[in-house]
Amino acid sequence: MAVVTVKMADTDKVFLQAMAQFEGVSLSELIRTQTFKALEDKYDAKVADEALEEYERYLATGSPALSWQALMAEVGLDD
């Protein structure tokens, strides 16, 4: 397993240790899970923003918007 060193102020470490204890996990587990959660949330938001921009460009061309029912039928989930 790889090891990553993170430098931070002593007060930040104390806070993170307290949060790890509060969550009932190790400091390493807290940092790992919370970092990935934050990055995944940021990625999801960016993908959603890009999809919305693409949809808005599509609508700007005058193309019709599909209803929810038509979309579900198009992808084969209308059962």
Phi, psi and omega in degrees: 000140180284153177241133178240133179259132179238126177265136179206166177294150179304321180295324177294320179296317179300316179298313180297322177296320178295319179294321178298316178297317179301319180279346180075032179229169177286162177300317179300315180296319178300310182297316181297307185292318181290326177295312180295320179300313181296317181291321178295320178297318180295318178297313180300318180295320180294317179297318179296317178299317179294322178295320178296317178299318178297318179295318179295323175295320178299313180295326181295339178281354182089005178290147183284149174272140178278144172286164178301318181296318180293321178296314179298321178293320181298324181265006175079027181245030184267010181287000000 
